[in-house]
Amino acid sequence: MRILVVEDDQMLREVVVDVLKEEKYLIDETGSGEEGLYLALQGVYDLLLLDIMLPEINGLEIVKNLRSQGNAVPILLFTAKDSVQDRVVGLNSGADDYLIKPFAIPELLARIHALLRRTGMGSKEGELGYGDVSINPKLKDGFIGKQALQLTSKEYELLEYLILNQGHILTREQIFDRIWGFESETTIGIVDLYIHYLRKKMASHGGENLIQTIRGAGFMMREK
């Protein structure tokens, strides 16, 4: 799962990023509110960790902007303000939870796990699926019925992302940014290649029609 950390305190940001990477999350980071909003709007994240006091655009404005556009990504706010009113303002803006600075790393991880469980993305043991196709996060493989697809790591990440967004169109740009990352040296054409690889493996077990191409838009997991 991919997490965006937006925190202008560089030392704190580095500590949080290092801890999350140890937990095997994929991390993008910035200390800029403006860049944080731009990255968040790409729609490729499972969770945002967002400081309220940011340069250019503050955290509450970022939350309101995302929610006004229908972006429902879970958001955990970092705040140095611990009054009840400040917390109410943060939650009323559309955030899902808040953490008062300074905070303990175990509490941060517990809040993250709770938010991801609440949105159905935090279980590393259970299976996720759509129709006859499913993924097992523990095995890092996909299945059609009981037949293993024997996916590579990127094929697995692609199938997971499609299943998590079943019924919604994902653009090539969203898929590229999510699976390969903004700083990847490869080109966006890799998306079509891996869609082809995944379809080919699924077709051998009767799942050739589950990944739909939406002309001029992108791809989605949907049965015809």
One Martini backbone bead per residue (centre of mass of N, CA, C, O) as a GRO file, in nm:
protein
  224
    1MET     BB    1   0.099   0.034   0.017
    2ARG     BB    2   0.031   0.385  -0.028
    3ILE     BB    3   0.197   0.672   0.121
    4LEU     BB    4   0.143   1.012   0.220
    5VAL     BB    5   0.383   1.255   0.335
    6VAL     BB    6   0.295   1.573   0.501
    7GLU     BB    7   0.592   1.741   0.624
    8ASP     BB    8   0.798   2.020   0.729
    9ASP     BB    9   0.943   1.842   0.933
   10GLN     BB   10   1.217   1.678   0.851
   11MET     BB   11   1.282   1.495   1.092
   12LEU     BB   12   1.000   1.374   1.125
   13ARG     BB   13   0.965   1.271   0.838
   14GLU     BB   14   1.205   1.074   0.836
   15VAL     BB   15   1.108   0.895   1.063
   16VAL     BB   16   0.836   0.810   0.943
   17VAL     BB   17   0.942   0.696   0.676
   18ASP     BB   18   1.132   0.480   0.792
   19VAL     BB   19   0.915   0.320   0.945
   20LEU     BB   20   0.725   0.259   0.701
   21LYS     BB   21   0.936   0.106   0.533
   22GLU     BB   22   0.973  -0.121   0.745
   23GLU     BB   23   0.651  -0.191   0.697
   24LYS     BB   24   0.624  -0.195   0.364
   25TYR     BB   25   0.567   0.077   0.262
   26LEU     BB   26   0.480   0.308   0.024
   27ILE     BB   27   0.661   0.623  -0.024
   28ASP     BB   28   0.566   0.962  -0.014
   29GLU     BB   29   0.719   1.300   0.001
   30THR     BB   30   0.661   1.624   0.175
   31GLY     BB   31   0.687   1.989   0.279
   32SER     BB   32   0.451   2.073   0.079
   33GLY     BB   33   0.133   2.174   0.030
   34GLU     BB   34   0.119   2.199  -0.277
   35GLU     BB   35   0.245   1.922  -0.342
   36GLY     BB   36   0.053   1.753  -0.171
   37LEU     BB   37  -0.200   1.815  -0.333
   38TYR     BB   38  -0.105   1.716  -0.605
   39LEU     BB   39  -0.050   1.422  -0.520
   40ALA     BB   40  -0.332   1.355  -0.399
   41LEU     BB   41  -0.490   1.407  -0.678
   42GLN     BB   42  -0.393   1.136  -0.824
   43GLY     BB   43  -0.519   0.877  -0.666
   44VAL     BB   44  -0.271   0.656  -0.531
   45TYR     BB   45  -0.371   0.644  -0.231
   46ASP     BB   46  -0.442   0.492   0.098
   47LEU     BB   47  -0.284   0.732   0.258
   48LEU     BB   48  -0.276   1.027   0.470
   49LEU     BB   49  -0.012   1.229   0.609
   50LEU     BB   50  -0.108   1.542   0.777
   51ASP     BB   51  -0.019   1.848   0.824
   52ILE     BB   52  -0.144   2.152   0.914
   53MET     BB   53   0.130   2.316   0.925
   54LEU     BB   54   0.182   2.466   0.611
   55PRO     BB   55   0.314   2.567   0.338
   56GLU     BB   56   0.089   2.761   0.134
   57ILE     BB   57  -0.087   2.492   0.225
   58ASN     BB   58  -0.292   2.373   0.442
   59GLY     BB   59  -0.426   2.085   0.565
   60LEU     BB   60  -0.728   2.171   0.565
   61GLU     BB   61  -0.736   2.258   0.266
   62ILE     BB   62  -0.667   1.984   0.151
   63VAL     BB   63  -0.906   1.829   0.260
   64LYS     BB   64  -1.131   2.002   0.134
   65ASN     BB   65  -1.044   1.962  -0.159
   66LEU     BB   66  -1.071   1.655  -0.174
   67ARG     BB   67  -1.370   1.629  -0.078
   68SER     BB   68  -1.494   1.815  -0.305
   69GLN     BB   69  -1.385   1.580  -0.525
   70GLY     BB   70  -1.441   1.281  -0.388
   71ASN     BB   71  -1.200   1.217  -0.202
   72ALA     BB   72  -1.169   0.922   0.029
   73VAL     BB   73  -0.911   0.926   0.155
   74PRO     BB   74  -0.742   0.859   0.418
   75ILE     BB   75  -0.692   1.089   0.707
   76LEU     BB   76  -0.404   1.193   0.898
   77LEU     BB   77  -0.351   1.423   1.144
   78PHE     BB   78  -0.115   1.665   1.228
   79THR     BB   79  -0.087   1.819   1.564
   80ALA     BB   80  -0.006   2.082   1.808
   81LYS     BB   81  -0.309   2.096   1.875
   82ASP     BB   82  -0.515   2.007   2.185
   83SER     BB   83  -0.783   2.112   2.144
   84VAL     BB   84  -1.105   2.043   2.093
   85GLN     BB   85  -1.160   2.248   1.866
   86ASP     BB   86  -0.926   2.164   1.680
   87ARG     BB   87  -1.025   1.873   1.639
   88VAL     BB   88  -1.303   1.938   1.525
   89VAL     BB   89  -1.209   2.092   1.278
   90GLY     BB   90  -1.052   1.860   1.150
   91LEU     BB   91  -1.291   1.657   1.126
   92ASN     BB   92  -1.493   1.854   0.976
   93SER     BB   93  -1.311   1.873   0.711
   94GLY     BB   94  -1.257   1.526   0.666
   95ALA     BB   95  -1.108   1.382   0.859
   96ASP     BB   96  -1.039   1.069   1.039
   97ASP     BB   97  -0.780   1.166   1.206
   98TYR     BB   98  -0.561   1.230   1.494
   99LEU     BB   99  -0.229   1.365   1.596
  100ILE     BB  100  -0.035   1.460   1.861
  101LYS     BB  101   0.226   1.667   1.907
  102PRO     BB  102   0.403   1.452   2.029
  103PHE     BB  103   0.460   1.110   1.916
  104ALA     BB  104   0.429   0.775   1.911
  105ILE     BB  105   0.499   0.528   1.696
  106PRO     BB  106   0.298   0.307   1.789
  107GLU     BB  107   0.052   0.495   1.758
  108LEU     BB  108   0.077   0.552   1.460
  109LEU     BB  109   0.051   0.257   1.365
  110ALA     BB  110  -0.225   0.207   1.493
  111ARG     BB  111  -0.379   0.422   1.332
  112ILE     BB  112  -0.316   0.314   1.053
  113HIS     BB  113  -0.437   0.030   1.085
  114ALA     BB  114  -0.723   0.128   1.154
  115LEU     BB  115  -0.782   0.282   0.889
  116LEU     BB  116  -0.733   0.041   0.694
  117ARG     BB  117  -0.946  -0.143   0.815
  118ARG     BB  118  -1.191   0.049   0.775
  119THR     BB  119  -1.131   0.038   0.441
  120GLY     BB  120  -1.025  -0.268   0.366
  121MET     BB  121  -0.670  -0.250   0.359
  122GLY     BB  122  -0.526  -0.394   0.634
  123SER     BB  123  -0.523  -0.687   0.547
  124LYS     BB  124  -0.275  -0.957   0.530
  125GLU     BB  125  -0.463  -1.225   0.526
  126GLY     BB  126  -0.690  -1.164   0.361
  127GLU     BB  127  -0.913  -1.165   0.097
  128LEU     BB  128  -0.947  -1.030  -0.228
  129GLY     BB  129  -1.229  -0.957  -0.460
  130TYR     BB  130  -1.370  -1.044  -0.801
  131GLY     BB  131  -1.558  -1.270  -0.840
  132ASP     BB  132  -1.326  -1.520  -0.937
  133VAL     BB  133  -1.121  -1.314  -0.837
  134SER     BB  134  -0.814  -1.318  -0.635
  135ILE     BB  135  -0.626  -1.218  -0.343
  136ASN     BB  136  -0.316  -1.288  -0.154
  137PRO     BB  137  -0.117  -1.104   0.049
  138LYS     BB  138   0.060  -1.329   0.173
  139LEU     BB  139   0.135  -1.472  -0.118
  140LYS     BB  140   0.136  -1.282  -0.367
  141ASP     BB  141  -0.140  -1.379  -0.521
  142GLY     BB  142  -0.351  -1.501  -0.771
  143PHE     BB  143  -0.701  -1.603  -0.836
  144ILE     BB  144  -0.903  -1.857  -1.006
  145GLY     BB  145  -1.046  -1.969  -0.783
  146LYS     BB  146  -0.791  -2.221  -0.722
  147GLN     BB  147  -0.609  -2.083  -0.937
  148ALA     BB  148  -0.298  -1.998  -0.982
  149LEU     BB  149  -0.119  -1.728  -1.149
  150GLN     BB  150   0.176  -1.657  -1.099
  151LEU     BB  151   0.283  -1.376  -1.005
  152THR     BB  152   0.434  -1.104  -1.018
  153SER     BB  153   0.484  -0.827  -0.839
  154LYS     BB  154   0.352  -0.628  -1.048
  155GLU     BB  155   0.103  -0.796  -1.115
  156TYR     BB  156  -0.007  -0.797  -0.830
  157GLU     BB  157  -0.032  -0.490  -0.788
  158LEU     BB  158  -0.226  -0.448  -1.024
  159LEU     BB  159  -0.456  -0.634  -0.930
  160GLU     BB  160  -0.502  -0.499  -0.657
  161TYR     BB  161  -0.575  -0.216  -0.767
  162LEU     BB  162  -0.820  -0.307  -0.935
  163ILE     BB  163  -0.983  -0.434  -0.703
  164LEU     BB  164  -0.994  -0.181  -0.512
  165ASN     BB  165  -1.129  -0.033  -0.798
  166GLN     BB  166  -1.385  -0.158  -0.859
  167GLY     BB  167  -1.578   0.013  -1.104
  168HIS     BB  168  -1.322   0.194  -1.167
  169ILE     BB  169  -1.141   0.419  -1.332
  170LEU     BB  170  -0.803   0.380  -1.450
  171THR     BB  171  -0.546   0.542  -1.534
  172ARG     BB  172  -0.238   0.525  -1.655
  173GLU     BB  173  -0.120   0.731  -1.457
  174GLN     BB  174  -0.216   0.600  -1.197
  175ILE     BB  175  -0.081   0.327  -1.236
  176PHE     BB  176   0.207   0.423  -1.271
  177ASP     BB  177   0.233   0.578  -1.000
  178ARG     BB  178   0.160   0.334  -0.816
  179ILE     BB  179   0.363   0.101  -0.928
  180TRP     BB  180   0.633   0.282  -1.022
  181GLY     BB  181   0.635   0.585  -0.999
  182PHE     BB  182   0.736   0.911  -1.047
  183GLU     BB  183   1.068   0.819  -1.067
  184SER     BB  184   1.063   0.647  -1.297
  185GLU     BB  185   1.248   0.531  -1.589
  186THR     BB  186   1.013   0.450  -1.717
  187THR     BB  187   0.726   0.416  -1.912
  188ILE     BB  188   0.381   0.424  -1.964
  189GLY     BB  189   0.379   0.165  -2.152
  190ILE     BB  190   0.398  -0.051  -1.920
  191VAL     BB  191   0.098  -0.078  -1.860
  192ASP     BB  192   0.004  -0.232  -2.116
  193LEU     BB  193   0.195  -0.470  -2.081
  194TYR     BB  194   0.080  -0.565  -1.797
  195ILE     BB  195  -0.206  -0.605  -1.884
  196HIS     BB  196  -0.135  -0.828  -2.084
  197TYR     BB  197  -0.007  -1.025  -1.887
  198LEU     BB  198  -0.255  -1.053  -1.700
  199ARG     BB  199  -0.464  -1.146  -1.907
  200LYS     BB  200  -0.315  -1.401  -1.997
  201LYS     BB  201  -0.327  -1.547  -1.720
  202MET     BB  202  -0.640  -1.525  -1.689
  203ALA     BB  203  -0.729  -1.669  -1.957
  204SER     BB  204  -0.629  -1.964  -1.872
  205HIS     BB  205  -0.895  -1.935  -1.643
  206GLY     BB  206  -1.142  -1.745  -1.763
  207GLY     BB  207  -1.041  -1.408  -1.718
  208GLU     BB  208  -1.036  -1.215  -1.987
  209ASN     BB  209  -1.297  -0.999  -1.905
  210LEU     BB  210  -1.222  -0.835  -1.631
  211ILE     BB  211  -1.041  -0.638  -1.802
  212GLN     BB  212  -1.122  -0.320  -1.898
  213THR     BB  213  -1.134  -0.109  -2.176
  214ILE     BB  214  -1.144   0.248  -2.174
  215ARG     BB  215  -1.182   0.455  -2.409
  216GLY     BB  216  -0.974   0.730  -2.335
  217ALA     BB  217  -0.911   0.641  -2.011
  218GLY     BB  218  -0.869   0.306  -1.939
  219PHE     BB  219  -0.918   0.094  -1.655
  220MET     BB  220  -1.124  -0.194  -1.538
  221MET     BB  221  -1.297  -0.383  -1.299
  222ARG     BB  222  -1.524  -0.576  -1.508
  223GLU     BB  223  -1.804  -0.728  -1.596
  224LYS     BB  224  -1.991  -0.797  -1.889
   0.00000   0.00000   0.00000
